[in-house]
Amino acid sequence: MKKLVYIGFVALLASCSGSVNHDEATENVDTLAQAPAMAHFGDEITIDGAMAMDQVLAQLAGHDSVHTKLVGTVEKVCQVKGCWMTMNVNENQGMHVSFKDYGFFVPKNIDGKEAIIEGYAYVDTMSVEELRHYAEDEGKSAEDIAAITEPETKLSFVAEGVIVKDYVIAKSNDAIEESEDHSHH
């Protein structure tokens, strides 16, 4: 009988010590549940050291290109595949963002979301053909596309990685099929 009481006492201690770990685990899960959702695309990057979008102009002064990490608001996303996006630099200027080697895309529904991008910023002269292609991807009318007749010098960025804040990736067969199609269009 003494052995049964002793075994019961040891079992009680073990279950109590187990409940402490369970409480700690529950606390960690609760903390994770409160963390803002962030979706990562491309190379794994962090939010550490990201500068405001308007800082890119100062960084580019006197340079052809600069490797940087920026945070800002997504203005538009390619509605064909999510293969490019634009972000606001300031009230007067946006920046065209493409993705390194077309190795990844972003969701088409992230307009207005805050994003962190890491890669190379540079000034680029886009041909009429490129501008028309992007206008078509954006869903502009044939009339608007035909009105593009001059090349345009734009601030551009090739992102190696992107983090979209307050966004959760939906797991569905359509999303998986779409993410596996990396062909250049």
RAFEN-V81102 format. One line per field, one symbol per residue. ss: DSSP state (H for helix, E for strand, - for the rest). A space follows every 50 residues. Layout:
ss: ???
//
This chain:
ss: -HHHHHHHHHHHHHHHHHHHHHHHHHHHHHHHHH---EEEEE-------- EE--HHHHHH----EEEEEEEEEEEEE------EEEEEEE--EEEEEEEH HH-----------EEEEEEEEEEEEE-HHHHHHHHHHH---HHHHH---- -EEEEEEEEEEEEEE-------HHHHHHHH-----
//
